[in-house]
Amino acid sequence: MKHAMRLKSRTLGASLVLGASLLAAGMPAWAVKDSPGGPAVKQLNLATPVTQIAEQIYSIHNLMLYICLAIFVAVFGVMFYSILKHRKSLGHKPATFHESTTVEILWTIVPFFIVIGMALPATKTVVAMKDTSNADLTIKATGMQWKWGYDYLKGEGEGISFLSTLATPRTQVGAPGLAPTEARGVNYLLEVDNEVVVPVNKKIRIITTANDVIHGWTIPAFGVKQDAIPGFVRDTWFKAEKIGVYRGQCVELCGKEHAFMPIVVRVVSDADYTAWVDAKKKEMAAKADDPSKVWTVDELKQRGESVYTANCVACHQANGKGVPGAFAALDGSAMVNGPKADQINILLNGKAGMPAWKATLSDTEIAAVITYTRNSWSNKAAENIVQPAEVLAARK
């Protein structure tokens, strides 16, 4: 114990010296800034609400906090008053009664009314949270390790579909045993390559599901938290009343990359939303490659590298070494260097911890990423190129 206290003291002293050194050198000890639409530095309360549901949650939270505070003050006030004013040193003698019917009735009735007073507004809000009827727009959010897939199912923008992955570069994140080589941005781990875009003052229904493990779709400013469970369809809704960008994260422990599953929703005006829908549909049409096109190895490798970075690097790593005991290495893999039909089948249909990509990647993207892995790192596969037509044929 004596040595432990000395160690604790020395550790504290070293921390103070380090902090003083940083300040003396003009370097801030805490350089993190507020994330627009996300958490704030030293934030103590809930996120600023931008929906009616979030406002009700905020009000109920404060109401219950005040009620608990009043109970705390009343109970401990009476207790300490009794201890001080009725102590033995002042000549008070202990009471001889065993129970009081009046007191028994009071401490049964008073808590009952307190609970009713807390339950009524909470129940009203919970019921409103579950009312997803008459939505202006319906979006399906599919959780997957470790990204989100979005499909606009109903309303303006119907047919739009995309994946949303972490946009924070790995140079800011680092790796086990490796420090980051780039300064972390203001939206560190809270930025994505494809934001969900919705119009302001419109009721948006979010349908959640997952294709692997349980995820959680959460935006604190909307007062929304809905689990995405494999094999189940759940739903929630929000109606943002203020234009802006709002950030959240997956709130279920879904695996090693759990911290890298942000959610970003951009709320825009009706006119801006219509413009985004038009641009997104043109972008999707441009990306709809002809599966009969014949590509060169270099073309597929270049396309495949971007597909690998967006979808595969989290598990198999940028160097293709994977994560021992968790995710297989692609560098030197017998499957990658073997017959291409096996690799095509695994990417299309999945295997063990490998998700099925046939619903989220096109034939060209799958052909490109396979070609990229067969020609990268130390791999020198005999069948070193896969054409989109081969993937299309394997789907049937």
N, C-alpha and C positions, 0 to 999 in steps of 0.2 A: 504493500500500500504506500509506503514511504517513497519507494522508487517511482511508483506510478504518479504520485503527486508532483515529484520533481520533474518527470518527463512532461506532464501536462503544463507545468509552469514554464519550462523551457520552450515548449511548442508555442504557447501563447506569446512568449517574449519574441520568438523568432518571427511570428506573424506580424506583431506590432512593428518590429524593426523593418520587415519587408514593406509593410504598408507605408511607413514613414519614408523609406528610401524611394518608393514610387512617387509619392507626393513631392518629395524634394527634387526629383528629377523631372517634374512636370508631367508625369504620366498618371492618368486617372486610374484609380484602383478598381473602379466599376464603370466601364465605358459603354455598357449596353443601353440602348435607347428604346423608347416605346415603339411597338410595332403597330403601324396604322391598321385599324380594324382588328387588331389582335391584343395580346396582353400588354400591360404597361409595367414599367419598372416600379417595384415596391407597391404593386396594386394590392389593396386590402379588401376591396369589395367586389361584387359581381361586375361583369362587363356592362358598359352603358347600353341599355336596351334600345332596340330600334323596331321592335314589334310590340303589339299590345300584350301578347302572351308573356314576353320577356319583362314588360313593365309590371304585369301582375305578379310574376315570380319575384321580381325585385321588391315590390311592396309587401308581399307576404313574408319574404325573408326578413325585412326590417321589422314588420309587425311582430313576428314571433321572437325576434331578437329582443325587442323592447319588453314583451311579455315575460320572457325568461329573465331579463335583467330586473324587472320589477319584482318577480317572485324571489330572485336571489337576494335583492336588497331587503325585502320584507322578512324573509325567513331568517337571514343572518342578522338583520337588525334586531328582531325580537330575541334571537338567541343570545347575542352579545349583551343586549340590554338586561336580560334576565341574569346572565352570568355576573355582570358588574353590579347591578342594583340589589341582587338577592343573594349575595355571597355570604358565607358563614362569618367572615371577619366583621361584617356590619351587624351581626346579631340575628340574622334571619335563620329561621328553622325550616327544615324541609317539610313540604306539604305531606299530608297523610292520606289524601284521596287516591283512589286507584283509577278511576275513569270519570269522564264527564260526558253525559249524553249530548249536551249542547255542542261541545267541542267535536265530538264524533260526527255529528250531523254537519257541522260547518265544514270540516276538512274533507267531507265527502261531496257536499253540494258545490262548494266553491271550485274545486278542480274540475268537476263535471262541466260547469258553465265555461270555465277557461278552455277546456278541450273543445267544446261545441263552438266557441267563438273562434278558435283556430281552425277547426275542421271545415266550417262553412265556406270561407273564401278559398281555401285550398281545394276543396271538392269542386267548386265552380270552375276554377282554373284547370284542373285535371280533365274535367269533362270537355272544356273548350279545346284543350290540347289534342283530344282524340277526334274532334269533328273535322274530318278531311273532305267533307262533301262540298260540292259546287266550286271546285278548284278551277282557276283560270289556266293553269299549266301543270302538267304531271311529268315528273322526272324520275327515272329509275336510277338509283345509286347502288352499284355493285362493289362490295369490298373484296379485295384480293391482295395476296401478299406480294408487294406492299404498295398498292396504288388503288385508285378508285376509277371505276368505269361508269360513264353517264350515258343514258339513253333518254332523249326527249320523246315521250310517248304520246302526249296529247296537248293540243293547243298550238299556238304559233311556235314554229321551230320543230314540229313533229318530224321525226326521222333523223334528227341530228344525233350523232353518237361519237364519243371520243374517250380516250383514257386520260387521266389526270395524275401526273407523277411529280415527285419532289423536284423542284428546280434549283435548290441550293447545291452548288457544286461540291463535289467530294473533297476538293482542296480546302474548303472551309470546315468540313466535318472531321477529316482525319480518319484514322483506323486504329484498331487495337495495337498499341505500341508505337504508333506513328502520330506525331503532332500535326495539326492542320498547318498548311503552308500559306494560307490566305486569310486576311482579316474577315471576321464574320459580319455579314450584312445585318441591316436592321430587321429584316424578316427571316432571319436564320431559322431553317426548318419549318417555316410557315409560308412558303411560296411554292407555286406549282407552274408547270408548263402550259396547262390548259385550265383556265378558270371556268367555273359554272357561272353563266350569265343569265340573269332574270330581270324582268321589268319591275319597277317600283310600284307599290300600292296594288299588287296583284297577288291573289292567293296561290301559293305554289305548294303542290302536294309532292312529297318526296317518298317514293317507294324504295325500301331498303331490302337487300338480300346480300348473300356472299357466296363465293364459289370454293372456299377452302375452310376457313375458321371464322369465329365470331369477330366482327369488327364493330365499331361504334361511330355513327355519323353525327357529329356535334358541332354546332356553331353557338357559342355562348351568347353573343349579342342578339341572336334570334330566340333564345330560350328553347333551343331544339337539341334533343339528345335521343337518338333512336338506334338500337342495336341492329346490326345486319347479320342475320343468322343463316347459315347454309341450309337450304331446303325449306325455308320459311320466307314469307313475304310480309313485311311490316310496313307501316306508313306513318307519316307525320306531316306537318305543314308549317308554313310561315308566311307572313305578309309584311315584308320590309317597307317601312314608311320613310326611309331616308336613303338617298343615293349614296353609294360608297362601296368600299371593299371590306369584306368581313371574313375573318379567319378562324379556323378551328382545327381540330386534329382527331384522329381515331382515338377513342377513349377505352378500348378494350385491349388487353394484353395479347396481341395477335402474333407474336414471334419476335425474332431478333431485330427486325427493322421496324418495330412498332412505332418508334419515335419519328420515323421518316414517312408518315402517312398524313400529310396536311390536307385540309379542305379549305378552298378559297371560293367565295361567292361574290361576284361583282353585281351590284344592283345598279341598273341604269334606267334612263327615261324610256318611254315607249318608243320614241323615234330611234334612239340609239339601239334599242333591243332589236327592232325590225332590221336595222342596218347590219347588226351582228349576225342575225339569222341568215340574211342574204349572203354575207361574206363567208359564213361557215359552210353553207351548202355548196357554194362555188369551190371552196377549199376541199371539201369532201369529194366533189365530182372530179377535181383535178388529181386527187390521190387514188382514184379508182383505176388502177392500172389494168391494162389488157393482159389477162393471163396467158394469152397465146404469144405475147412478145418474147423474143429470144434475146437474152442479155449476155453481155460478156462477163468474164470472171471479175474484172476490175470494177465494172458497174455494180455488180451484185455485192462485192466486198464493201464498196463505199456506202451503198444503201444499207447493207447489213450491219455496219458499225454503228450507225445511228439507231437502228432498231435494237441492237444489243445494249447500247448505253441506256436507252429509255426503259427497257423491259427486263434485262437479264443480269445487269452488272451487280444489282443488290445481292443476289445469291451466289453467282458464279465468279464475281469480282472482275475488275478490269484486266487483271493479268491471267484470267482463266483458271486460276488455281482453286477456286471454290472455297468452301469453309469446311475443314476436316471434321468429319463426324456429323455434318449437317447438310451440306450441299456439295454435290460431286464436282470434281475438277473437270474442265473441258480440255485443258492443255494436256496433251498426251492421252486423251481418253480413247479407249478401244472402240466405243460407239461412234465418236466423231470421226475417227480414222477408218471405220469399217464401212459396211454397205450403207448407202445413203437412205435406203428405204426405211431402215430401223429408226434413224434420227427423224425422218419426216413423220413417222407414225407417233413418236413420243411427243413431238411439238404439237401435233394436231390433237392428240387424245390425252396427253398427260400420263404420268406414271408416278406413283408414290407421292412425294412432295412436289413434283413438277406439275404445274397447272396445265390444263388444256387450252391451247392458244387459238384453236380454230374459230372461236367466236369473236376474238378481239384483234387478230392479225390477219391481213390479207394473204392471198397466195404468194404474191410478190414479196411481201415482208418476210414470210416464213422461209421462202427460197433464199432470200438475201441473207438472213441471219445464219442459216445453215451453211451457206457458202462462205460467209465471213469466218465462222468458227473452224471450218475445214482448211482454211488458208491462213490462220493466225497462230501466233505463238510458236510452238515447236511442231504443230500439226502439219503433216504432209500427206493428206488423204489421196488415195488413188482416184476415187470418185470425188473430185474436188469442186464440182459445180452442180447446183440444183436449179432447174428452171421452174418458173411458176406453173407451167402446164403439168409438171410432175406432181406438184402439191395438189393442184386441182383434181388430178386423177386419183390421188390417194384419199381425197375427201369422200369419194363416191363408194 
